[in-house]
Structures are given as C-alpha cells and as structure tokens.
C-alpha cells in the first residue's frame, strides 16, 4: 500500500508506466475492499494531475478519471467494514472537486472531428 501511494504521489512528474505499476500492485492487495479503494485512489490522483496541467480538454479527461474513481469508491463502500468511511469520504471529495471546477463529461458537441 505504501509503495502504491508513493507511486501515485509522483504522478505529476511520471509516465504511463507508473500508472501501470500502481495498477499491478492492486492485485497484491489482500481483499476486494482494498483493491477497489486503492483503484479509486489511483484514478482520483491521476484525474487531479490531469486537471492541474491546464491543457486543452483536460477538464473532460479529468472528469472521466474522477468519475471512474467514484465508481471504485462505490464498490469499496459496499464492501467496507462497519465504521470505515474512507471510501465515502473519497467519493465526496471527488464530487466536490467536480462541482467546484464545473467539470462535465465530454459530449458530442466537444468531440474533435478527425482530419481528412
């Protein structure tokens, strides 16, 4: 878990290989709760990095990563031990970020047309 968290802390200056390495570590976690919870952490942290890059279309991509994180947090919440609200708190953090930054999914109007 510590290695996984350390890798995700470095997403801002890392490559896709680091995301893959973090996702591979999920398989070593002992139970489905932790696998889903930390999959959500990976998605959430990558979404935040993308959002802070301020490149064209980043807000759409960040929304997708955060939305995927929320789906993992929902799965983890269903598997949590009584009194463990971590997944709920992370889900709420994603919602607040989406609302505060006015993030929305990419719709058909914003899809770039291929060059001919």
Backbone as a printed PyTorch tensor [residue, N CA C, xyz], in Angstrom:
tensor([[[  0.8370,  -1.1950,   0.0000],
         [  0.0000,   0.0000,   0.0000],
         [  0.8750,   1.2500,   0.0000]],

        [[  1.9340,   1.2490,   0.8140],
         [  2.8120,   2.4150,   0.8580],
         [  3.4950,   2.6510,  -0.4820]],

        [[  3.9160,   1.5930,  -1.1440],
         [  4.5310,   1.7360,  -2.4600],
         [  3.5240,   2.2830,  -3.4640]],

        [[  2.3230,   1.7490,  -3.4340],
         [  1.2700,   2.2230,  -4.3370],
         [  1.0110,   3.7160,  -4.1170]],

        [[  0.9050,   4.1320,  -2.8720],
         [  0.6620,   5.5390,  -2.5630],
         [  1.8450,   6.4120,  -2.9730]],

        [[  3.0540,   5.9080,  -2.8000],
         [  4.2370,   6.6670,  -3.2000],
         [  4.2600,   6.8620,  -4.7160]],

        [[  3.8800,   5.8300,  -5.4480],
         [  3.8290,   5.9440,  -6.9070],
         [  2.7930,   6.9790,  -7.3180]],

        [[  1.6240,   6.9370,  -6.7020],
         [  0.5750,   7.8880,  -7.0770],
         [  0.9390,   9.3160,  -6.6850]],

        [[  1.7320,   9.4780,  -5.6310],
         [  2.2030,  10.8220,  -5.2610],
         [  3.0840,  11.4190,  -6.3520]],

        [[  3.7210,  10.5710,  -7.1220],
         [  4.6150,  11.0490,  -8.1730],
         [  3.9850,  11.1550,  -9.5410]],

        [[  2.6730,  11.0010,  -9.6440],
         [  2.0100,  11.0550, -10.9490],
         [  2.2780,  12.3550, -11.7030]],

        [[  2.4500,  13.4600, -11.0090],
         [  2.6350,  14.7480, -11.6780],
         [  3.8910,  14.7570, -12.5430]],

        [[  4.8790,  14.0100, -12.1560],
         [  6.1390,  14.0150, -12.9140],
         [  6.4550,  12.6490, -13.4980]],

        [[  5.4180,  11.8330, -13.6780],
         [  5.6760,  10.4530, -14.0910],
         [  5.0850,  10.1410, -15.4610]],

        [[  5.2950,   8.9100, -15.8520],
         [  4.8110,   8.4330, -17.1460],
         [  3.6600,   7.4510, -16.9550]],

        [[  3.1850,   6.9460, -18.0690],
         [  2.1160,   5.9580, -18.0300],
         [  2.5800,   4.6790, -17.3580]],

        [[  3.8530,   4.4060, -17.4220],
         [  4.3860,   3.1970, -16.7880],
         [  4.1240,   3.2080, -15.2910]],

        [[  4.1740,   4.3760, -14.6690],
         [  3.9140,   4.4620, -13.2350],
         [  2.4600,   4.1230, -12.9130]],

        [[  1.5510,   4.5270, -13.7640],
         [  0.1380,   4.1900, -13.5570],
         [ -0.0310,   2.6780, -13.6680]],

        [[  0.6000,   2.0970, -14.6680],
         [  0.5200,   0.6490, -14.8410],
         [  1.1370,  -0.0810, -13.6530]],

        [[  2.2660,   0.4280, -13.1520],
         [  2.9030,  -0.2020, -11.9920],
         [  1.9870,  -0.1260, -10.7740]],

        [[  1.3490,   1.0190, -10.5630],
         [  0.4220,   1.1630,  -9.4350],
         [ -0.7510,   0.2040,  -9.5900]],

        [[ -1.2800,   0.0780, -10.8060],
         [ -2.4120,  -0.8120, -11.0260],
         [ -2.0180,  -2.2760, -10.8460]],

        [[ -0.7800,  -2.6350, -11.1770],
         [ -0.3240,  -4.0060, -10.9660],
         [ -0.2500,  -4.3370,  -9.4820]],

        [[  0.0750,  -3.3440,  -8.6650],
         [  0.1520,  -3.5700,  -7.2240],
         [ -1.2180,  -3.8830,  -6.6150]],

        [[ -2.2810,  -3.4450,  -7.2870],
         [ -3.6270,  -3.7320,  -6.7870],
         [ -3.8630,  -5.2290,  -6.6200]],

        [[ -3.2940,  -6.0150,  -7.5310],
         [ -3.5080,  -7.4710,  -7.4950],
         [ -2.8850,  -8.1210,  -6.2580]],

        [[ -1.9490,  -7.4270,  -5.6420],
         [ -1.2860,  -7.9740,  -4.4570],
         [ -2.0280,  -7.6320,  -3.1640]],

        [[ -3.0110,  -6.7740,  -3.2520],
         [ -3.7470,  -6.3920,  -2.0480],
         [ -4.6220,  -7.5530,  -1.5780]],

        [[ -4.8200,  -7.6500,  -0.2710],
         [ -5.4280,  -8.8580,   0.2940],
         [ -6.9240,  -9.0450,   0.0940]],

        [[ -7.6740,  -7.9810,  -0.1910],
         [ -9.1270,  -8.1770,  -0.2940],
         [ -9.7430,  -7.2160,  -1.3000]],

        [[-10.9820,  -7.4890,  -1.6510],
         [-11.6660,  -6.6970,  -2.6780],
         [-11.9070,  -5.2570,  -2.2380]],

        [[-12.1300,  -5.0530,  -0.9470],
         [-12.3030,  -3.6780,  -0.4700],
         [-11.0580,  -2.8580,  -0.8160]],

        [[ -9.8950,  -3.3430,  -0.4230],
         [ -8.6610,  -2.5930,  -0.6600],
         [ -8.3740,  -2.4550,  -2.1450]],

        [[ -8.6440,  -3.4820,  -2.9210],
         [ -8.4260,  -3.4080,  -4.3710],
         [ -9.2650,  -2.2940,  -4.9880]],

        [[-10.5270,  -2.2080,  -4.6000],
         [-11.4050,  -1.1640,  -5.1390],
         [-11.0580,   0.2100,  -4.5880]],

        [[-10.7930,   0.2920,  -3.3070],
         [-10.4640,   1.5750,  -2.6850],
         [ -9.2010,   2.1740,  -3.3080]],

        [[ -8.1560,   1.3840,  -3.4400],
         [ -6.9040,   1.9050,  -3.9720],
         [ -6.9490,   2.0900,  -5.4910]],

        [[ -7.8030,   1.3440,  -6.1750],
         [ -8.0360,   1.6310,  -7.5930],
         [ -8.6570,   3.0180,  -7.7220]],

        [[ -9.5580,   3.3510,  -6.8010],
         [-10.1420,   4.6890,  -6.7750],
         [ -9.0970,   5.7530,  -6.4990]],

        [[ -8.1830,   5.4750,  -5.5880],
         [ -7.1040,   6.4300,  -5.2810],
         [ -6.2720,   6.7040,  -6.5300]],

        [[ -5.9240,   5.6410,  -7.2580],
         [ -5.1350,   5.7990,  -8.4800],
         [ -5.8710,   6.7010,  -9.4590]],

        [[ -7.1380,   6.4100,  -9.7000],
         [ -7.9280,   7.2010, -10.6580],
         [ -8.0850,   8.6440, -10.1910]],

        [[ -8.3730,   8.8300,  -8.9210],
         [ -8.5620,  10.1810,  -8.3960],
         [ -7.2890,  11.0050,  -8.5250]],

        [[ -6.1680,  10.4450,  -8.1270],
         [ -4.9080,  11.2060,  -8.1790],
         [ -4.4960,  11.5050,  -9.6100]],

        [[ -4.7070,  10.5750, -10.5290],
         [ -4.3860,  10.8420, -11.9260],
         [ -5.3130,  11.9310, -12.4730]],

        [[ -6.5770,  11.8870, -12.1080],
         [ -7.5140,  12.9260, -12.5410],
         [ -7.1060,  14.3000, -12.0510]],

        [[ -6.6370,  14.3870, -10.8340],
         [ -6.2150,  15.6750, -10.2890],
         [ -4.9690,  16.1930, -10.9970]],

        [[ -4.0450,  15.3030, -11.3330],
         [ -2.8410,  15.7090, -12.0670],
         [ -3.2250,  16.2530, -13.4370]],

        [[ -4.0990,  15.5450, -14.1260],
         [ -4.5420,  15.9860, -15.4550],
         [ -5.2340,  17.3350, -15.3560]],

        [[ -6.0750,  17.5050, -14.3790],
         [ -6.7980,  18.7600, -14.2000],
         [ -5.8380,  19.9270, -13.9820]],

        [[ -4.7880,  19.7160, -13.2500],
         [ -3.8400,  20.7850, -12.9480],
         [ -2.8630,  21.0880, -14.0800]],

        [[ -2.8560,  20.2730, -15.1240],
         [ -1.9560,  20.5190, -16.2610],
         [ -2.4350,  21.6670, -17.1420]],

        [[ -3.6940,  21.9810, -17.0770],
         [ -4.2690,  23.1090, -17.8170],
         [ -3.9650,  23.0370, -19.3160]],

        [[ -4.2300,  21.8730, -19.8910],
         [ -4.1120,  21.7220, -21.3290],
         [ -5.5150,  21.5980, -21.9240]],

        [[ -5.6160,  21.8180, -23.1970],
         [ -6.9040,  21.7820, -23.8680],
         [ -7.5910,  20.4330, -23.6580]],

        [[ -8.8190,  20.4740, -23.2000],
         [ -9.6130,  19.2730, -22.9910],
         [ -9.3190,  18.5400, -21.6980]],

        [[ -8.4010,  19.0630, -20.8930],
         [ -8.0140,  18.3790, -19.6560],
         [ -9.1970,  18.2150, -18.7100]],

        [[-10.1030,  19.1910, -18.6880],
         [-11.2260,  19.0970, -17.7570],
         [-12.1530,  17.9280, -18.1070]],

        [[-12.2600,  17.5980, -19.3930],
         [-13.0690,  16.4490, -19.7800],
         [-12.4000,  15.1490, -19.3390]],

        [[-11.1000,  15.0660, -19.5730],
         [-10.3510,  13.8580, -19.2130],
         [-10.3180,  13.6980, -17.6950]],

        [[-10.1070,  14.7880, -16.9850],
         [-10.0910,  14.7410, -15.5140],
         [-11.4430,  14.2630, -14.9920]],

        [[-12.5220,  14.7460, -15.5790],
         [-13.8590,  14.2960, -15.1770],
         [-13.9730,  12.7820, -15.3140]],

        [[-13.4930,  12.2470, -16.4350],
         [-13.5870,  10.8080, -16.6680],
         [-12.8130,  10.0280, -15.6070]],

        [[-11.6010,  10.4770, -15.2830],
         [-10.8060,   9.7920, -14.2650],
         [-11.4920,   9.8750, -12.9030]],

        [[-12.0030,  11.0330, -12.5630],
         [-12.6730,  11.1970, -11.2670],
         [-13.9570,  10.3700, -11.2080]],

        [[-14.6740,  10.3150, -12.2990],
         [-15.8960,   9.5200, -12.3540],
         [-15.5770,   8.0330, -12.1710]],

        [[-14.4910,   7.5810, -12.7890],
         [-14.0700,   6.1920, -12.6110],
         [-13.6580,   5.9420, -11.1570]],

        [[-12.9840,   6.9110, -10.5560],
         [-12.5960,   6.7880,  -9.1390],
         [-13.8390,   6.6180,  -8.2780]],

        [[-14.8640,   7.4130,  -8.5560],
         [-16.0950,   7.3410,  -7.7750],
         [-16.7520,   5.9620,  -7.8990]],

        [[-16.6780,   5.3640,  -9.0770],
         [-17.2520,   4.0230,  -9.2680],
         [-16.5110,   3.0020,  -8.4020]],

        [[-15.1940,   3.1200,  -8.3340],
         [-14.4250,   2.2110,  -7.4710],
         [-14.7370,   2.4650,  -6.0030]],

        [[-14.8770,   3.7170,  -5.6240],
         [-15.2070,   4.0250,  -4.2310],
         [-16.5800,   3.4640,  -3.8520]],

        [[-17.5270,   3.4950,  -4.7860],
         [-18.8450,   2.9220,  -4.5200],
         [-18.7420,   1.4160,  -4.2750]],

        [[-17.9220,   0.7270,  -5.0750],
         [-17.7210,  -0.7070,  -4.8740],
         [-17.0730,  -0.9700,  -3.5130]],

        [[-16.0720,  -0.1520,  -3.1780],
         [-15.3920,  -0.3220,  -1.8890],
         [-16.3490,  -0.0600,  -0.7300]],

        [[-17.1890,   0.9410,  -0.8840],
         [-18.1400,   1.2930,   0.1810],
         [-19.0600,   0.1100,   0.4920]],

        [[-19.4420,  -0.6010,  -0.5430],
         [-20.3230,  -1.7570,  -0.3420],
         [-19.6200,  -2.9010,   0.3960]],

        [[-18.2940,  -2.9110,   0.3840],
         [-17.5150,  -3.9880,   0.9930],
         [-16.8550,  -3.5850,   2.3150]],

        [[-17.0450,  -2.3710,   2.7220],
         [-16.3220,  -1.8290,   3.8880],
         [-16.7480,  -2.4720,   5.1870]],

        [[-15.8380,  -2.4060,   6.1270],
         [-16.1680,  -2.8200,   7.4900],
         [-16.9730,  -1.7140,   8.1500]],

        [[-17.8070,  -2.0850,   9.0870],
         [-18.6150,  -1.0990,   9.8020],
         [-17.7080,  -0.0300,  10.4240]],

        [[-18.0440,   1.2220,  10.1880],
         [-17.2820,   2.3240,  10.7610],
         [-16.1600,   2.8400,   9.8840]],

        [[-15.8480,   2.1430,   8.7970],
         [-14.8040,   2.6080,   7.8830],
         [-15.4610,   3.4470,   6.7950]],

        [[-15.3470,   4.7520,   6.9200],
         [-15.9850,   5.6700,   5.9740],
         [-15.0250,   6.2430,   4.9440]],

        [[-13.8340,   5.6720,   4.8210],
         [-12.8280,   6.2230,   3.9130],
         [-13.3290,   6.3220,   2.4740]],

        [[-13.9630,   5.2760,   1.9690],
         [-14.4400,   5.2870,   0.5860],
         [-15.5140,   6.3550,   0.3860]],

        [[-16.3680,   6.5240,   1.3520],
         [-17.4150,   7.5550,   1.2670],
         [-16.7830,   8.9380,   1.2550]],

        [[-15.7930,   9.1470,   2.1010],
         [-15.1170,  10.4490,   2.1540],
         [-14.3880,  10.7540,   0.8550]],

        [[-13.7300,   9.7610,   0.2590],
         [-13.0260,   9.9700,  -1.0170],
         [-14.0460,  10.2590,  -2.1240]],

        [[-15.1820,   9.5400,  -2.1250],
         [-16.2330,   9.7700,  -3.1210],
         [-16.7150,  11.2090,  -3.0150]],

        [[-16.9440,  11.6620,  -1.7830],
         [-17.3970,  13.0410,  -1.5720],
         [-16.3510,  14.0540,  -2.0350]],

        [[-15.0830,  13.7460,  -1.8470],
         [-14.0140,  14.6300,  -2.3160],
         [-14.0760,  14.7750,  -3.8340]],

        [[-14.2890,  13.6760,  -4.5300],
         [-14.4010,  13.7260,  -5.9950],
         [-15.5940,  14.5810,  -6.4240]],

        [[-16.7170,  14.4050,  -5.7530],
         [-17.9110,  15.1890,  -6.0850],
         [-17.6390,  16.6820,  -5.8870]],

        [[-17.0220,  17.0190,  -4.7670],
         [-16.7270,  18.4310,  -4.5070],
         [-15.7790,  19.0060,  -5.5450]],

        [[-14.7890,  18.2380,  -5.9630],
         [-13.8540,  18.6990,  -6.9800],
         [-14.5570,  18.8940,  -8.3160]],

        [[-15.3920,  17.9550,  -8.6890],
         [-16.1400,  18.0660,  -9.9470],
         [-17.0300,  19.3020,  -9.9270]],

        [[-17.7270,  19.5160,  -8.8170],
         [-18.6260,  20.6720,  -8.7240],
         [-17.8630,  21.9920,  -8.6500]],

        [[-16.8020,  22.0440,  -7.8750],
         [-16.0750,  23.3150,  -7.7030],
         [-15.3590,  23.7360,  -8.9780]],

        [[-14.9390,  22.7690,  -9.7870],
         [-14.2440,  23.0820, -11.0400],
         [-15.1900,  23.0480, -12.2360]],

        [[-16.4700,  22.7910, -11.9690],
         [-17.5030,  22.7360, -13.0230],
         [-17.1250,  21.7350, -14.1200]],

        [[-16.6700,  20.5620, -13.6990],
         [-16.2710,  19.5340, -14.6550],
         [-17.5010,  18.8200, -15.1780]],

        [[-17.4430,  18.4830, -16.4440],
         [-18.5530,  17.7890, -17.0870],
         [-17.9950,  16.7610, -18.0480]],

        [[-18.8170,  15.7610, -18.3580],
         [-18.3410,  14.7820, -19.3450],
         [-18.2750,  15.4040, -20.7310]],

        [[-17.4180,  14.8470, -21.5240],
         [-17.3090,  15.2920, -22.9150],
         [-18.6070,  14.8890, -23.6140]],

        [[-19.2010,  15.8190, -24.3070],
         [-20.3960,  15.4610, -25.0610],
         [-20.0780,  15.5320, -26.5430]],

        [[-21.0120,  15.1420, -27.3430],
         [-20.7680,  15.0480, -28.7820],
         [-20.4000,  16.3850, -29.4070]],

        [[-20.8410,  17.4830, -28.8280],
         [-20.5170,  18.7910, -29.3790],
         [-19.0310,  19.1200, -29.2390]],

        [[-18.3670,  18.5310, -28.2370],
         [-16.9760,  18.8540, -27.9730],
         [-15.9860,  17.8580, -28.5570]],

        [[-16.4810,  16.8310, -29.2360],
         [-15.5880,  15.8460, -29.8040],
         [-14.9260,  16.4430, -31.0310]],

        [[-13.6040,  16.3730, -31.0660],
         [-12.8830,  16.9190, -32.2030],
         [-13.0730,  16.0120, -33.4050]],

        [[-13.3200,  16.6160, -34.5390],
         [-13.5200,  15.8650, -35.7630],
         [-12.1700,  15.4450, -36.3230]],

        [[-12.0830,  14.2410, -36.8980],
         [-10.8110,  13.8040, -37.4690],
         [-10.4390,  14.6310, -38.6950]],

        [[ -9.1520,  14.7870, -38.9040],
         [ -8.6730,  15.5000, -40.0900],
         [ -8.8620,  14.6350, -41.3080]],

        [[ -9.2200,  15.2750, -42.4110],
         [ -9.4280,  14.4990, -43.6500],
         [ -8.2970,  14.7120, -44.5970]]])
